[in-house]
Amino acid sequence: MNLTAAAAVWSGRWGAVYRGGRVTLNSVGTAHRNSQAQREFLIPPGKTIAHASISLCTGERRCQPLSLVEVPFEAQAQHTYRIRAAEKDHGNKEFWVWIEDAATEQVVGGTKGLRDAARN
């Protein structure tokens, strides 16, 4: 892949340790995670789908996987994106999941909740 034409997608934690969580990218398009520590994918530009798992955490290393999600989006060359998640309502285990451009914070895929739009 021509790295000057690539886009990057990454994942990480959200929230605080108490009722915080983690979004883990499993794959983006045809690129699959090759290690437990991998948080970033280099992908070609174009339409693609991010596959991720959502976990709630009660401590640094105690996270309970809750759901798998798919978020379609269109990647542009030389852009960096991050996948984000937030609980719709505290304690209900339903989530808003979206992908945003890391530089502009513009949502490029999924749905960002109204509550989170004001906060993030």
C-alpha positions in Angstrom: 0.0 0.0 0.0 1.2 3.5 -0.8 1.6 5.0 2.7 1.2 8.6 1.4 -2.3 7.7 0.2 -3.2 5.7 3.4 -5.6 6.7 6.1 -5.2 5.7 9.8 -8.0 4.5 12.1 -7.4 4.1 15.8 -9.3 3.1 19.0 -9.0 3.5 22.7 -10.8 4.1 26.0 -13.7 6.3 26.8 -15.2 7.5 30.1 -13.6 7.2 33.5 -12.5 4.0 35.2 -15.8 3.7 37.0 -18.3 2.8 34.2 -15.7 3.7 31.7 -15.2 1.5 28.7 -13.1 0.5 25.7 -13.7 0.4 22.0 -11.4 -2.2 20.4 -11.0 -2.2 16.6 -11.0 -5.8 15.3 -10.7 -5.0 11.7 -11.2 -2.1 9.2 -12.1 -3.3 5.7 -9.8 -6.2 4.9 -7.1 -5.1 7.5 -7.4 -7.3 10.6 -5.8 -6.8 14.0 -2.6 -8.8 14.2 -1.9 -8.4 18.0 -3.8 -7.7 21.2 -1.9 -4.4 21.5 -2.7 -3.1 18.0 -4.8 0.1 18.2 -4.2 1.6 14.7 -4.8 0.4 11.2 -3.5 1.9 8.0 -6.1 1.5 5.2 -6.5 2.6 1.7 -8.9 5.6 1.0 -12.5 4.8 0.1 -15.6 3.3 1.5 -15.0 0.7 4.2 -16.5 -0.8 7.4 -14.9 -0.7 10.9 -15.6 -3.8 13.0 -15.2 -3.2 16.8 -16.1 -4.6 20.2 -17.5 -2.5 23.0 -16.5 -3.3 26.6 -17.4 -1.8 30.0 -14.7 -1.6 32.6 -14.8 -1.6 36.3 -11.1 -1.3 36.7 -7.9 -1.0 34.7 -7.9 -4.6 33.6 -11.4 -5.8 34.2 -13.5 -5.2 31.1 -16.6 -7.1 30.2 -17.2 -7.4 26.4 -20.8 -6.4 25.6 -21.3 -6.1 21.9 -19.8 -6.1 18.4 -20.5 -3.2 16.1 -20.0 -2.3 12.4 -19.6 1.3 11.4 -19.4 2.1 7.7 -17.5 5.2 6.7 -15.5 6.7 3.8 -11.8 7.3 4.5 -9.8 10.0 2.8 -6.1 9.8 2.1 -3.8 11.2 4.7 -6.6 11.6 7.3 -6.6 10.0 10.8 -9.9 8.7 12.2 -10.9 7.5 15.7 -13.8 5.3 16.7 -15.7 6.5 19.7 -18.5 5.2 21.9 -20.7 6.4 24.7 -23.6 4.8 26.7 -27.0 6.0 25.5 -28.3 5.9 29.1 -26.2 5.1 32.1 -26.5 1.4 32.9 -28.5 0.2 29.9 -25.6 -1.3 27.9 -26.7 0.4 24.7 -24.3 2.6 22.9 -23.8 5.4 20.4 -20.9 4.5 18.2 -19.3 6.8 15.7 -16.1 7.5 13.7 -14.7 11.0 13.6 -11.9 12.7 11.8 -9.2 13.2 14.5 -8.3 16.7 13.2 -11.7 18.2 12.8 -13.8 16.0 15.1 -16.4 15.8 12.2 -18.4 12.6 12.3 -17.8 10.5 9.2 -19.7 7.3 10.2 -22.1 6.0 12.8 -24.2 8.1 15.2 -22.9 10.5 17.9 -25.5 10.9 20.6 -27.0 14.3 21.3 -25.8 14.3 24.9 -22.2 13.5 23.6 -22.4 16.1 20.8 -22.5 18.8 23.4 -19.8 17.3 25.6 -17.2 16.1 23.1 
